[in-house]
Amino acid sequence: MNVFCKYSMKFGKVVISLWSQAIVIPIQKPGKYNTDPNNYRPIALTSCICKTMEMMINKRLVWFLKTINILTNIQCGFRKNRSTVDQLFDQRLLFEMPLLTRNMPFLYILI
């Protein structure tokens, strides 16, 4: 499989049929009624080769974006060891810091 992935990356040729197909299984959301279609979460089962190629492409893309300084430290979503919860924590600190230090009044706007 490693040879297949390297060949695909080097020559830009990928077996599209492997990537274009998936088995989609609806999973019921916890605590929701099974009669409403909106209460199901679709889970797509793809091939192992597809998942491996996606991880390789993601690692190379993230490395490239970091190298040319496009990804900043405040970008947390969809990054390793970071989550959007980090963003919420930072926002809470920004909001509470003036209150804790008893600084001047401030205006806090969420967009």
N, CA, C and O atoms as a GROMACS GRO file, in nm:
protein
  444
    1MET      N    1   0.084  -0.119   0.000
    1MET     CA    2   0.000   0.000   0.000
    1MET      C    3   0.088   0.125   0.000
    1MET      O    4   0.051   0.226  -0.060
    2ASN      N    5   0.202   0.121   0.065
    2ASN     CA    6   0.292   0.234   0.068
    2ASN      C    7   0.336   0.271  -0.073
    2ASN      O    8   0.343   0.390  -0.107
    3VAL      N    9   0.366   0.170  -0.155
    3VAL     CA   10   0.408   0.195  -0.294
    3VAL      C   11   0.294   0.261  -0.370
    3VAL      O   12   0.318   0.354  -0.447
    4PHE      N   13   0.173   0.215  -0.349
    4PHE     CA   14   0.056   0.273  -0.417
    4PHE      C   15   0.040   0.420  -0.380
    4PHE      O   16   0.016   0.505  -0.466
    5CYS      N   17   0.052   0.450  -0.251
    5CYS     CA   18   0.035   0.588  -0.206
    5CYS      C   19   0.145   0.678  -0.259
    5CYS      O   20   0.118   0.790  -0.303
    6LYS      N   21   0.270   0.631  -0.256
    6LYS     CA   22   0.380   0.711  -0.308
    6LYS      C   23   0.365   0.736  -0.457
    6LYS      O   24   0.390   0.847  -0.505
    7TYR      N   25   0.324   0.634  -0.532
    7TYR     CA   26   0.303   0.649  -0.676
    7TYR      C   27   0.195   0.754  -0.703
    7TYR      O   28   0.209   0.840  -0.790
    8SER      N   29   0.087   0.744  -0.627
    8SER     CA   30  -0.024   0.838  -0.645
    8SER      C   31   0.020   0.982  -0.617
    8SER      O   32  -0.018   1.074  -0.689
    9MET      N   33   0.100   1.000  -0.512
    9MET     CA   34   0.146   1.134  -0.476
    9MET      C   35   0.246   1.186  -0.578
    9MET      O   36   0.244   1.304  -0.613
   10LYS      N   37   0.335   1.099  -0.627
   10LYS     CA   38   0.439   1.142  -0.719
   10LYS      C   39   0.385   1.179  -0.856
   10LYS      O   40   0.424   1.281  -0.913
   11PHE      N   41   0.295   1.096  -0.909
   11PHE     CA   42   0.246   1.117  -1.044
   11PHE      C   43   0.108   1.181  -1.051
   11PHE      O   44   0.058   1.210  -1.159
   12GLY      N   45   0.046   1.203  -0.935
   12GLY     CA   46  -0.085   1.268  -0.933
   12GLY      C   47  -0.197   1.182  -0.987
   12GLY      O   48  -0.302   1.233  -1.024
   13LYS      N   49  -0.174   1.051  -0.991
   13LYS     CA   50  -0.277   0.960  -1.042
   13LYS      C   51  -0.331   0.879  -0.926
   13LYS      O   52  -0.256   0.814  -0.852
   14VAL      N   53  -0.460   0.883  -0.910
   14VAL     CA   54  -0.526   0.812  -0.801
   14VAL      C   55  -0.639   0.730  -0.860
   14VAL      O   56  -0.705   0.772  -0.955
   15VAL      N   57  -0.660   0.613  -0.803
   15VAL     CA   58  -0.772   0.531  -0.847
   15VAL      C   59  -0.899   0.594  -0.789
   15VAL      O   60  -0.934   0.572  -0.673
   16ILE      N   61  -0.965   0.672  -0.871
   16ILE     CA   62  -1.080   0.751  -0.827
   16ILE      C   63  -1.194   0.662  -0.777
   16ILE      O   64  -1.266   0.700  -0.684
   17SER      N   65  -1.212   0.547  -0.836
   17SER     CA   66  -1.324   0.462  -0.795
   17SER      C   67  -1.314   0.424  -0.648
   17SER      O   68  -1.417   0.402  -0.584
   18LEU      N   69  -1.191   0.416  -0.594
   18LEU     CA   70  -1.176   0.384  -0.452
   18LEU      C   71  -1.224   0.499  -0.364
   18LEU      O   72  -1.276   0.476  -0.255
   19TRP      N   73  -1.205   0.621  -0.411
   19TRP     CA   74  -1.240   0.738  -0.330
   19TRP      C   75  -1.383   0.783  -0.350
   19TRP      O   76  -1.440   0.850  -0.262
   20SER      N   77  -1.442   0.749  -0.460
   20SER     CA   78  -1.575   0.804  -0.491
   20SER      C   79  -1.688   0.721  -0.432
   20SER      O   80  -1.805   0.758  -0.445
   21GLN      N   81  -1.656   0.610  -0.368
   21GLN     CA   82  -1.761   0.525  -0.314
   21GLN      C   83  -1.745   0.510  -0.164
   21GLN      O   84  -1.634   0.501  -0.112
   22ALA      N   85  -1.857   0.508  -0.096
   22ALA     CA   86  -1.858   0.487   0.049
   22ALA      C   87  -1.991   0.422   0.087
   22ALA      O   88  -2.092   0.437   0.018
   23ILE      N   89  -1.988   0.351   0.195
   23ILE     CA   90  -2.111   0.294   0.251
   23ILE      C   91  -2.156   0.390   0.360
   23ILE      O   92  -2.083   0.414   0.456
   24VAL      N   93  -2.276   0.445   0.345
   24VAL     CA   94  -2.327   0.541   0.442
   24VAL      C   95  -2.427   0.472   0.533
   24VAL      O   96  -2.526   0.414   0.487
   25ILE      N   97  -2.400   0.479   0.662
   25ILE     CA   98  -2.487   0.416   0.762
   25ILE      C   99  -2.546   0.526   0.850
   25ILE      O  100  -2.471   0.603   0.910
   26PRO      N  101  -2.679   0.534   0.860
   26PRO     CA  102  -2.738   0.634   0.950
   26PRO      C  103  -2.734   0.585   1.094
   26PRO      O  104  -2.779   0.474   1.124
   27ILE      N  105  -2.682   0.667   1.183
   27ILE     CA  106  -2.676   0.636   1.326
   27ILE      C  107  -2.768   0.732   1.399
   27ILE      O  108  -2.758   0.853   1.382
   28GLN      N  109  -2.858   0.677   1.478
   28GLN     CA  110  -2.955   0.761   1.551
   28GLN      C  111  -2.883   0.841   1.659
   28GLN      O  112  -2.800   0.789   1.732
   29LYS      N  113  -2.917   0.970   1.667
   29LYS     CA  114  -2.860   1.056   1.771
   29LYS      C  115  -2.918   1.015   1.905
   29LYS      O  116  -3.037   0.983   1.914
   30PRO      N  117  -2.836   1.016   2.010
   30PRO     CA  118  -2.886   0.972   2.141
   30PRO      C  119  -2.998   1.060   2.193
   30PRO      O  120  -2.992   1.183   2.185
   31GLY      N  121  -3.100   0.996   2.247
   31GLY     CA  122  -3.211   1.068   2.308
   31GLY      C  123  -3.309   1.129   2.209
   31GLY      O  124  -3.396   1.207   2.249
   32LYS      N  125  -3.297   1.095   2.081
   32LYS     CA  126  -3.386   1.151   1.979
   32LYS      C  127  -3.481   1.044   1.929
   32LYS      O  128  -3.453   0.924   1.938
   33TYR      N  129  -3.596   1.088   1.876
   33TYR     CA  130  -3.695   0.996   1.822
   33TYR      C  131  -3.647   0.937   1.690
   33TYR      O  132  -3.586   1.007   1.609
   34ASN      N  133  -3.674   0.809   1.669
   34ASN     CA  134  -3.629   0.743   1.547
   34ASN      C  135  -3.721   0.768   1.428
   34ASN      O  136  -3.692   0.720   1.318
   35THR      N  137  -3.830   0.841   1.447
   35THR     CA  138  -3.923   0.866   1.338
   35THR      C  139  -3.886   0.989   1.254
   35THR      O  140  -3.935   1.004   1.142
   36ASP      N  141  -3.799   1.075   1.307
   36ASP     CA  142  -3.759   1.195   1.235
   36ASP      C  143  -3.624   1.172   1.166
   36ASP      O  144  -3.525   1.143   1.234
   37PRO      N  145  -3.617   1.185   1.033
   37PRO     CA  146  -3.490   1.165   0.962
   37PRO      C  147  -3.380   1.261   1.005
   37PRO      O  148  -3.261   1.230   0.991
   38ASN      N  149  -3.416   1.378   1.058
   38ASN     CA  150  -3.316   1.474   1.103
   38ASN      C  151  -3.244   1.429   1.230
   38ASN      O  152  -3.143   1.488   1.268
   39ASN      N  153  -3.296   1.325   1.295
   39ASN     CA  154  -3.237   1.275   1.418
   39ASN      C  155  -3.134   1.165   1.394
   39ASN      O  156  -3.101   1.088   1.485
   40TYR      N  157  -3.084   1.157   1.271
   40TYR     CA  158  -2.983   1.059   1.237
   40TYR      C  159  -2.857   1.129   1.188
   40TYR      O  160  -2.863   1.232   1.121
   41ARG      N  161  -2.743   1.071   1.222
   41ARG     CA  162  -2.613   1.123   1.180
   41ARG      C  163  -2.556   1.027   1.076
   41ARG      O  164  -2.543   0.908   1.104
   42PRO      N  165  -2.522   1.076   0.955
   42PRO     CA  166  -2.467   0.984   0.855
   42PRO      C  167  -2.320   0.954   0.883
   42PRO      O  168  -2.240   1.046   0.905
   43ILE      N  169  -2.285   0.829   0.881
   43ILE     CA  170  -2.146   0.785   0.898
   43ILE      C  171  -2.105   0.718   0.768
   43ILE      O  172  -2.167   0.621   0.724
   44ALA      N  173  -1.999   0.770   0.705
   44ALA     CA  174  -1.951   0.715   0.578
   44ALA      C  175  -1.834   0.622   0.602
   44ALA      O  176  -1.733   0.662   0.661
   45LEU      N  177  -1.846   0.500   0.557
   45LEU     CA  178  -1.739   0.403   0.566
   45LEU      C  179  -1.666   0.401   0.433
   45LEU      O  180  -1.723   0.363   0.331
   46THR      N  181  -1.539   0.442   0.434
   46THR     CA  182  -1.460   0.445   0.312
   46THR      C  183  -1.349   0.341   0.322
   46THR      O  184  -1.330   0.278   0.426
   47SER      N  185  -1.276   0.324   0.213
   47SER     CA  186  -1.171   0.223   0.210
   47SER      C  187  -1.051   0.265   0.293
   47SER      O  188  -1.031   0.384   0.318
   48CYS      N  189  -0.971   0.169   0.335
   48CYS     CA  190  -0.849   0.196   0.412
   48CYS      C  191  -0.750   0.276   0.329
   48CYS      O  192  -0.680   0.362   0.382
   49ILE      N  193  -0.743   0.247   0.200
   49ILE     CA  194  -0.652   0.321   0.112
   49ILE      C  195  -0.693   0.468   0.107
   49ILE      O  196  -0.608   0.558   0.110
   50CYS      N  197  -0.821   0.492   0.099
   50CYS     CA  198  -0.872   0.630   0.097
   50CYS      C  199  -0.835   0.702   0.225
   50CYS      O  200  -0.787   0.815   0.221
   51LYS      N  201  -0.856   0.638   0.338
   51LYS     CA  202  -0.824   0.701   0.467
   51LYS      C  203  -0.674   0.729   0.479
   51LYS      O  204  -0.634   0.834   0.528
   52THR      N  205  -0.592   0.635   0.434
   52THR     CA  206  -0.448   0.653   0.439
   52THR      C  207  -0.404   0.770   0.352
   52THR      O  208  -0.323   0.853   0.394
   53MET      N  209  -0.458   0.778   0.231
   53MET     CA  210  -0.424   0.888   0.141
   53MET      C  211  -0.471   1.021   0.197
   53MET      O  212  -0.400   1.121   0.187
   54GLU      N  213  -0.589   1.024   0.257
   54GLU     CA  214  -0.639   1.148   0.317
   54GLU      C  215  -0.546   1.195   0.428
   54GLU      O  216  -0.518   1.314   0.439
   55MET      N  217  -0.498   1.102   0.512
   55MET     CA  218  -0.406   1.140   0.620
   55MET      C  219  -0.274   1.192   0.564
   55MET      O  220  -0.220   1.290   0.615
   56MET      N  221  -0.223   1.127   0.460
   56MET     CA  222  -0.096   1.171   0.401
   56MET      C  223  -0.110   1.311   0.341
   56MET      O  224  -0.025   1.397   0.362
   57ILE      N  225  -0.218   1.332   0.267
   57ILE     CA  226  -0.241   1.463   0.206
   57ILE      C  227  -0.259   1.569   0.312
   57ILE      O  228  -0.206   1.679   0.300
   58ASN      N  229  -0.333   1.537   0.418
   58ASN     CA  230  -0.356   1.633   0.525
   58ASN      C  231  -0.225   1.671   0.593
   58ASN      O  232  -0.200   1.789   0.618
   59LYS      N  233  -0.140   1.572   0.624
   59LYS     CA  234  -0.012   1.602   0.689
   59LYS      C  235   0.076   1.690   0.601
   59LYS      O  236   0.139   1.784   0.650
   60ARG      N  237   0.081   1.660   0.472
   60ARG     CA  238   0.164   1.740   0.382
   60ARG      C  239   0.108   1.881   0.366
   60ARG      O  240   0.183   1.978   0.360
   61LEU      N  241  -0.024   1.891   0.358
   61LEU     CA  242  -0.086   2.022   0.342
   61LEU      C  243  -0.066   2.108   0.465
   61LEU      O  244  -0.033   2.226   0.454
   62VAL      N  245  -0.085   2.050   0.584
   62VAL     CA  246  -0.064   2.126   0.708
   62VAL      C  247   0.082   2.168   0.720
   62VAL      O  248   0.111   2.282   0.758
   63TRP      N  249   0.175   2.077   0.688
   63TRP     CA  250   0.317   2.112   0.692
   63TRP      C  251   0.347   2.228   0.598
   63TRP      O  252   0.418   2.322   0.635
   64PHE      N  253   0.293   2.223   0.477
   64PHE     CA  254   0.316   2.328   0.379
   64PHE      C  255   0.259   2.462   0.428
   64PHE      O  256   0.325   2.565   0.418
   65LEU      N  257   0.137   2.460   0.481
   65LEU     CA  258   0.074   2.583   0.527
   65LEU      C  259   0.148   2.642   0.646
   65LEU      O  260   0.157   2.764   0.659
   66LYS      N  261   0.202   2.556   0.735
   66LYS     CA  262   0.283   2.606   0.846
   66LYS      C  263   0.414   2.666   0.796
   66LYS      O  264   0.459   2.768   0.846
   67THR      N  265   0.474   2.601   0.695
   67THR     CA  266   0.603   2.644   0.643
   67THR      C  267   0.596   2.784   0.583
   67THR      O  268   0.687   2.865   0.600
   68ILE      N  269   0.487   2.813   0.511
   68ILE     CA  270   0.474   2.946   0.450
   68ILE      C  271   0.392   3.041   0.537
   68ILE      O  272   0.347   3.146   0.490
   69ASN      N  273   0.374   3.004   0.664
   69ASN     CA  274   0.310   3.089   0.765
   69ASN      C  275   0.167   3.132   0.729
   69ASN      O  276   0.129   3.247   0.751
   70ILE      N  277   0.091   3.040   0.675
   70ILE     CA  278  -0.051   3.070   0.651
   70ILE      C  279  -0.135   3.031   0.772
   70ILE      O  280  -0.230   3.101   0.805
   71LEU      N  281  -0.100   2.920   0.838
   71LEU     CA  282  -0.172   2.880   0.959
   71LEU      C  283  -0.117   2.957   1.078
   71LEU      O  284   0.003   2.954   1.104
   72THR      N  285  -0.204   3.023   1.150
   72THR     CA  286  -0.161   3.097   1.268
   72THR      C  287  -0.187   3.013   1.392
   72THR      O  288  -0.254   2.910   1.387
   73ASN      N  289  -0.133   3.058   1.503
   73ASN     CA  290  -0.153   2.985   1.629
   73ASN      C  291  -0.297   2.992   1.678
   73ASN      O  292  -0.339   2.909   1.759
   74ILE      N  293  -0.372   3.089   1.631
   74ILE     CA  294  -0.511   3.098   1.676
   74ILE      C  295  -0.606   3.009   1.596
   74ILE      O  296  -0.723   2.997   1.630
   75GLN      N  297  -0.555   2.946   1.489
   75GLN     CA  298  -0.635   2.850   1.413
   75GLN      C  299  -0.636   2.719   1.490
   75GLN      O  300  -0.532   2.654   1.503
   76CYS      N  301  -0.753   2.679   1.541
   76CYS     CA  302  -0.760   2.558   1.622
   76CYS      C  303  -0.843   2.447   1.560
   76CYS      O  304  -0.811   2.330   1.575
   77GLY      N  305  -0.948   2.482   1.490
   77GLY     CA  306  -1.035   2.380   1.432
   77GLY      C  307  -0.964   2.294   1.330
   77GLY      O  308  -0.891   2.346   1.246
   78PHE      N  309  -0.985   2.163   1.337
   78PHE     CA  310  -0.930   2.065   1.244
   78PHE      C  311  -0.778   2.059   1.247
   78PHE      O  312  -0.715   2.030   1.146
   79ARG      N  313  -0.718   2.086   1.364
   79ARG     CA  314  -0.574   2.075   1.379
   79ARG      C  315  -0.542   1.980   1.492
   79ARG      O  316  -0.617   1.970   1.589
   80LYS      N  317  -0.430   1.910   1.480
   80LYS     CA  318  -0.388   1.811   1.578
   80LYS      C  319  -0.362   1.879   1.713
   80LYS      O  320  -0.300   1.985   1.719
   81ASN      N  321  -0.409   1.816   1.820
   81ASN     CA  322  -0.392   1.861   1.958
   81ASN      C  323  -0.455   1.998   1.985
   81ASN      O  324  -0.418   2.065   2.080
   82ARG      N  325  -0.550   2.038   1.903
   82ARG     CA  326  -0.622   2.164   1.925
   82ARG      C  327  -0.768   2.139   1.895
   82ARG      O  328  -0.804   2.049   1.819
   83SER      N  329  -0.852   2.219   1.957
   83SER     CA  330  -0.995   2.206   1.928
   83SER      C  331  -1.060   2.343   1.938
   83SER      O  332  -0.998   2.440   1.981
   84THR      N  333  -1.184   2.349   1.898
   84THR     CA  334  -1.256   2.475   1.907
   84THR      C  335  -1.284   2.513   2.052
   84THR      O  336  -1.316   2.628   2.081
   85VAL      N  337  -1.273   2.415   2.144
   85VAL     CA  338  -1.288   2.446   2.286
   85VAL      C  339  -1.175   2.540   2.329
   85VAL      O  340  -1.195   2.625   2.416
   86ASP      N  341  -1.057   2.525   2.269
   86ASP     CA  342  -0.946   2.616   2.298
   86ASP      C  343  -0.985   2.760   2.264
   86ASP      O  344  -0.952   2.853   2.337
   87GLN      N  345  -1.055   2.778   2.154
   87GLN     CA  346  -1.101   2.910   2.114
   87GLN      C  347  -1.196   2.968   2.218
   87GLN      O  348  -1.187   3.085   2.254
   88LEU      N  349  -1.288   2.885   2.266
   88LEU     CA  350  -1.384   2.931   2.367
   88LEU      C  351  -1.313   2.970   2.496
   88LEU      O  352  -1.349   3.069   2.560
   89PHE      N  353  -1.214   2.893   2.534
   89PHE     CA  354  -1.137   2.924   2.655
   89PHE      C  355  -1.065   3.058   2.641
   89PHE      O  356  -1.066   3.140   2.732
   90ASP      N  357  -1.002   3.079   2.524
   90ASP     CA  358  -0.933   3.207   2.499
   90ASP      C  359  -1.030   3.324   2.505
   90ASP      O  360  -0.999   3.429   2.562
   91GLN      N  361  -1.148   3.307   2.446
   91GLN     CA  362  -1.248   3.414   2.448
   91GLN      C  363  -1.294   3.442   2.590
   91GLN      O  364  -1.315   3.558   2.627
   92ARG      N  365  -1.311   3.337   2.668
   92ARG     CA  366  -1.353   3.356   2.808
   92ARG      C  367  -1.247   3.433   2.886
   92ARG      O  368  -1.279   3.521   2.966
   93LEU      N  369  -1.120   3.400   2.863
   93LEU     CA  370  -1.012   3.473   2.930
   93LEU      C  371  -1.013   3.621   2.891
   93LEU      O  372  -0.996   3.708   2.976
   94LEU      N  373  -1.032   3.648   2.761
   94LEU     CA  374  -1.037   3.787   2.715
   94LEU      C  375  -1.152   3.862   2.782
   94LEU      O  376  -1.140   3.980   2.813
   95PHE      N  377  -1.262   3.792   2.802
   95PHE     CA  378  -1.379   3.853   2.863
   95PHE      C  379  -1.360   3.876   3.012
   95PHE      O  380  -1.399   3.981   3.064
   96GLU      N  381  -1.300   3.779   3.082
   96GLU     CA  382  -1.291   3.786   3.228
   96GLU      C  383  -1.169   3.865   3.279
   96GLU      O  384  -1.172   3.914   3.391
   97MET      N  385  -1.064   3.877   3.201
   97MET     CA  386  -0.942   3.940   3.249
   97MET      C  387  -0.965   4.083   3.300
   97MET      O  388  -0.917   4.115   3.408
   98PRO      N  389  -1.035   4.169   3.226
   98PRO     CA  390  -1.058   4.304   3.281
   98PRO      C  391  -1.140   4.302   3.410
   98PRO      O  392  -1.122   4.387   3.497
   99LEU      N  393  -1.230   4.205   3.422
   99LEU     CA  394  -1.310   4.196   3.545
   99LEU      C  395  -1.224   4.152   3.664
   99LEU      O  396  -1.241   4.202   3.775
  100LEU      N  397  -1.132   4.060   3.639
  100LEU     CA  398  -1.046   4.010   3.746
  100LEU      C  399  -0.942   4.113   3.790
  100LEU      O  400  -0.908   4.122   3.908
  101THR      N  401  -0.892   4.189   3.695
  101THR     CA  402  -0.788   4.287   3.728
  101THR      C  403  -0.845   4.424   3.762
  101THR      O  404  -0.771   4.517   3.795
  102ARG      N  405  -0.977   4.436   3.754
  102ARG     CA  406  -1.048   4.560   3.785
  102ARG      C  407  -0.997   4.678   3.700
  102ARG      O  408  -0.981   4.790   3.749
  103ASN      N  409  -0.974   4.648   3.574
  103ASN     CA  410  -0.932   4.754   3.481
  103ASN      C  411  -1.051   4.836   3.436
  103ASN      O  412  -1.163   4.818   3.483
  104MET      N  413  -1.026   4.925   3.345
  104MET     CA  414  -1.129   5.014   3.291
  104MET      C  415  -1.240   4.932   3.226
  104MET      O  416  -1.218   4.819   3.184
  105PRO      N  417  -1.360   4.989   3.217
  105PRO     CA  418  -1.470   4.920   3.145
  105PRO      C  419  -1.430   4.894   3.000
  105PRO      O  420  -1.347   4.965   2.943
  106PHE      N  421  -1.488   4.794   2.944
  106PHE     CA  422  -1.453   4.758   2.807
  106PHE      C  423  -1.578   4.717   2.732
  106PHE      O  424  -1.682   4.691   2.792
  107LEU      N  425  -1.567   4.714   2.601
  107LEU     CA  426  -1.676   4.671   2.514
  107LEU      C  427  -1.636   4.539   2.451
  107LEU      O  428  -1.529   4.530   2.390
  108TYR      N  429  -1.719   4.438   2.466
  108TYR     CA  430  -1.690   4.304   2.414
  108TYR      C  431  -1.796   4.270   2.311
  108TYR      O  432  -1.914   4.262   2.345
  109ILE      N  433  -1.757   4.251   2.186
  109ILE     CA  434  -1.851   4.225   2.078
  109ILE      C  435  -1.820   4.089   2.018
  109ILE      O  436  -1.706   4.064   1.978
  110LEU      N  437  -1.920   4.001   2.010
  110LEU     CA  438  -1.906   3.874   1.943
  110LEU      C  439  -1.973   3.882   1.806
  110LEU      O  440  -2.086   3.928   1.793
  111ILE      N  441  -1.901   3.837   1.707
  111ILE     CA  442  -1.958   3.841   1.571
  111ILE      C  443  -1.977   3.699   1.523
  111ILE      O  444  -2.024   3.678   1.411
   0.00000   0.00000   0.00000
